[in-house]
Every structure is written in structure tokens, then in C-alpha cells.
Amino acid sequence: MIDAVSDRVTDIPSEIAASRREYLTALFASGVITDTGVPGVYGKGRIFERVLGGFDRFITESGLDQGAEVFRFPPVISRADFERSNYLKSFPHLTGSVHGFRGSERDHTDMLRMVESGSDWTDHFHSTDLILTPAACYPLYPMAAGVLPRNGRLFDVQSYCFRYEPSNDPARMQIFRQHEYVRIGTPEHVSQFRDIWLDRSQAMLQAVGLDAQPVVANDQFFGRGGAMLAASQMEQALKFELVVPIAPMNELTAAVSCNYHQDHFGSAFGITTADGEIAHTACVGFGLERITLALFKAHGFDVTRWPAPVKTTLGL
């Protein structure tokens, strides 16, 4: 999962907040992204999508030697599978659920009156069995339940993801795309996979002119126990991020995240190795919107003037 810290839960120095708004305004003016009136929810222009699509293909091509199973998922998962993942225990503040109208004609009439009067009409909507996907790898683990092949399994997945954290930081969107490689197997399988992809993903970012640096990181866990979980994650070096500058003041933002989940998902979804042990999992997640914004930061809004090797790599 890609880390995210929202303006609404963190004290942001005024000069940094101002630089983010300034850069967001410049992005809107360039037509790279479009304001929808909702912080962290943007329309993407043709050039943005061309660049993003080029890097997305680069990810796929860079992993062809891995022989991964390929899946593309919708941006929702079942509530039952979501609950089994224990995401709510650590990240309730980021969760988004899908609600729908199930009322009668009278309820509909009452709701429309509330809309017209400016009242809160959402009480007429009730939770469905769908949750907005928090990370692209989450739909995989129910699919992998049971006994793995001797060499485990490897997946190439992509999905829109949602995190409820409205912010004026253009790099911290509420709805965004992740492209991941996910390894499920023994601790040895998983550790080797993460080491390979930490080096490979850094080389990929450098190939398109991004000065990406690896750092040990932690997720933004919720509640009083969150600090302890974050400290343990850092101490065990379970999470590495590749950080790149995006905003004008050269703030470093995670563009790629390499995560070792240990046996968390194996235990939650009943995934075992061929030897009967609880499977371990790891993933490398590319934040496609963040990488695209970093490319515009590094090379400018006029793609025709980007370095030739970058354009060739991205097929521009």
C-alpha cells in the first residue's frame, strides 16, 4: 500500500500548504488535471493519461520475466472479504463504503424534499455488501485461499483504489490507481521477491529521469496503538518506499512502496504453502498518479520537450 498523510489529520506548515495550492493551481491551468470541486478528486487530461498509460505499460514490460498471473480488478471488493482483511482495525479513517437506496416511493418523496431544502438526505441510503478497494492487492487474497503450488504464486494486478483523506496536496488523491506485483509463498520466496523489486523499481524510476531514493517507512495506523504498530514496522524494516519530489518545495512523496506483510493475509484468508505452513505475502505497489505527477515535476508540462530516452521508454 502506498502511504498517505492527509492535511486534515496533520499540521501542515503554512508555507508548504501554500506551495501545494500554488502547484495545484498550475496543474489546473496547464490542463494536466481538472478541478472537480472535491479535494483529492480530479479529472485527468489526455496528456496525463498518455504519460500514466506509458508508465503502466513499462511496469508490465519490466515484469514479463516473472511469469505473473495478470488480473485487473474493479474499484470495489466484497464487505465480507474486506472485514476478513482486518483493514478496519488499523485504517478506519481511510475506509470508504458503498451505500444504496432501498426505500419505498414514500421514502423517495421524503428524500427529494430533503434535497430541495438542503437537508442531509443520506439517511435514506443504506450500506451495501461493497467496500471501495483500499489497495490493489486486496482482492487477490480470497482468490489464493487454500494450498499454494510448491513455488507459490505471483500476481500482476491493477485497480483504482480509495482512501478517505481530502487534501490540497495534488499527490494525495482520494481516488487513484495502483499497479502491483504480489508474491505469495514461503518467507524465502517473499523476501527474495521484495529485494529484487526494490532494486528493479528504483532502476525503473531512474530510467525515466526521477531521482528516487529508498527509505524505511511505516503505514499511518489509527488510534492509540498505532504508534506502537508503526514503530514495530519500522524496526523490522517491513516497508520500504521510493520517494520522489512532486510539489514545488521538493517535498518527497512515496511513489513506490515495497511491503512485507509476513503471515497477516495468509492467516486471514487461509493460504498455506505446499508444506502446510501459513503463507507469507509481499507486494510492490506503483502509485500511477504520483509517478505521473513526478514526471511532470521533473520534466515540465510540455511533453514534447521531455528528454528523448524518457519519451521512448514511455512510448510518447
N, C-alpha and C positions, 0 to 999 in steps of 0.2 A: 504494500500500500504506500501511496505517496503521502508524505507528511503535509499537514496544513495547520496554520495557526490563524485564526480569524481576528480581524480588527475588533470585533465585538467582545472578545474574551481576553484581549491582550492590550496593555497600554502601549500605544504606538507614539514615539516622539513626533512632535508636530512637523518637523522638517521632513521626516520620512513620509508621513501621511500626505503632506503637500506634494512631495515628489511623485508619489503614486498617482495622485489625482491628475497631476500635470501630464504624466506619461499616458494615463488612461485617455485623457482628452486628445493627446496627439494620436493615439491609436484610432480613436473615433474619426478624427479629422482626416486621417490617411485612408480610411475605408477598409483597413485591415480587419477590424471588428466593428460591430454596430451596437449602439446602446439600446437596450430593451426596456430601460426604466427600473430594472431589478439588479441590485449589486451582485456581481459574480455570474450573471446570466447574459450572454452576448450572442448576437448573430455573427457569423463568420463570413467574410467576403471571399470572392473567387481566388484571390492570390493566397489568402490564408489557407484555404482548403487545398490548393495546389502544393504549397510547401508542406503542410501537415501530411497530405497523402504521399508525398515523396519520401518523407522520413518513415512513415508507416511501412512503405514497401521496403525501405532499407533495413528495417528491423526484421521483416520476414526473410529477406535475402540473406541477412547475416546469420540467421539461424537454420538455414536449409540443411547444413551438415549434421544437425542434431536429430533429424528424423522425427520431429514432434508431431503429435496429433493436433490438428487445427480445428478450433471452434470459434465462432463469433456469436456472442450472446446478446439478447435484448437487455435493456437497462433495468429490468426488474427480476427479482427472484421470489420464490415462494416464502411466505411468512414462516412456515414450519422449518424450512432449511435455514433461514436466517436466524431463528431462535436457537437452533442447534449449534450454530457457529459461536455463540456467546458474545457476539459483537455488542449487544446491549449492555453487557457487564462493563465494558471498557469505554465505549463510544456512544452513549445515548444522545449526547449533544450534537452528533453529526448525522443521526439517522433520519431518513425520510420514508414515510409510509404512504401508500396509495389508498385514497378514500373514494367512495362512490355513493350515488343517490339511490336509495331503495324505498322511498316513501310512496304514499298514495297521491292521487290527484289533489286532495285537500292539502297534503304536506307541500306539494309543489306550489300551490297557490300561496300558502303561507310563506314559503321561501322567497317567491318573487316579490311579495310585499316587503320583506326584509331587505332584499336587494335594492328596491326603489327607495326605501327610507334610509339606506346607508347603514343598516344594522348588520351584525355578524350573522350571515346565513349558513355558515359552515356546520352548525349543529345538525343540519339536515343530511349531512354526509356521514357515512359510517365506514370503518376500516374494512378493507377487502383482504384477501389472502395474498396480497402482493406487497413487497417492500422494494424501494429503489436500491439498486445494486450499489454497495459501498466500495467495492474493488472488483476488478475484472476476474480475479481468480475464484471468487466465492461460489459461482455456480458449478465449479468443477468438482468440489469435494464430495457432494452427494453422488455424482456420477461414478466416482472412483471407489465407492464403498465396496468392501469385500477383500479378497486376496489379490495382491498385485502379481504380475509376472515376475520372474526371477530378477530381471533387471529394472523393475519398477516401471514408471510411466513418466512421459514428458509431454507437456501441452504448450501450444501456441494459441493464446486467447486474446480477444479484444472486445471491449464493451464500453458504452457510456456508463459513467459512474456518477453518484451524487453524494455530496457532503453538505450538510446544512451549516454554512458559515458565510453569510453575506459579508462582503468586504469590497473596499475600493482598490485593493491590490489586484491589478489585472492578472497576476499569476495565480491567484487563489480563487478559482471559479467554483461555483456550486455544482455545475454540471460540466463534465469533462470526459475525455476519452483516455483509457489506459490500454496499452498493448503489453502483454506479459508473456514470459516463459515461466512455466511452473513445473517443478520437479517433485515427484512423489516416490519415495523408496526408503532405503536404509539411510542412517546418518552419514555413511561414507558417500553414497550416491549424491546426497543433497549437498554436503559440504564441498565436494568436487565441483558440482554444478555451479554453486554460488561463486566459488573462486574464479572459475572460467568466465562467468558472465560479468563479474565486477570488472575484470580487465578488458573484456571484449566491449562492454558498453562504454567504458571510458574512451577506448580507441575509436568507437563509432562517433561519439560526440566530437572528439578532436578532429575526425576526418571531415566534419562539416564546419570547422572553424570555431568550435566552442571550447573555451578553457574550463573544462570540467575537472573538479577536484573531489576525491573521495573523503568523506568524513564519517566517523561513527555517530549514529543518531539514535533517536528514540521517538516512539509514537506519542501523541498527545492524549494520554489516558485521562479519564474523567474521575473526579472525586478525590477523597482524602487518601485513598490507597494508590492513586495514580502516580504520585511522585515516587513511591517505592517500586512500582512496576517499571517506570521509566528508568530508574537507577539500575535495576537488575538487568534490563535490556541493554543499557549502555555497558555495564560491567562485563556482560557475556559477549559483547560485540555481535549481537544478533541482527543488527540493522546497519547497513551502510547506505549512504546516499551520495550521489554525484551532484554537486551543487554548481550552479552557473549564475552569472549576473543577468538580470532581466530589467529591473527598474533603473531609472536614471542615476541613482546614488550607488549603483553597483551592489545592491543587496544581493546576497547569494540565496538562491532558491533551489530546492531539490527538484531535479529533472528526471532522475532515475533513482529507484530505490531497490536495494537487494536485501531481502528479508529471509531469515531462517526462523521458521515457526516452531521448530522442534516437533513434538508429537501432538501439538494442540489440535490440528484438524484431523489427524489420524485417529485420535481418541474420540473426538466429537462425532465423526462420521463412520466409525468402524472400518478403517482402512488398515490392512495388515500386510506385512511383507510375505514373501513366499515361505519364510522360516517361522511365520506365526507371530512376529513381533509387531508392535504398533508402528505404523509407518510415520516417517518424518517428511516434512514438506518445506520447500523454499520457493521463492519467486523472485524474478527480476521484473520490475514494472517501469515502463517508459511512460511518462506523462506527456502525451502528444501535444496538447495545447501549450504546456510550459516550454517544451523544446522548440515549438514553432515561434513563440514569443522571444525566446532566447536568440533564435536565428535572426529575427528582425532587429533585436537589440544589437547583435554583433555586426550585422552587415547592412542595416538600413532598410527603409521601406521600399526602395526601388530595387526589385529583384533582378532587373536586367543588368544592374551594376555589381551584382554579387560576384565573388571570385569564381572563375571557371570550374575549378575542381569541385566546389560546393554545388554548383548548378548541375554538373554532370552526375554527381552522386545522387542528387535528389530528382533527376530527370526533368529539370526545369528548362 
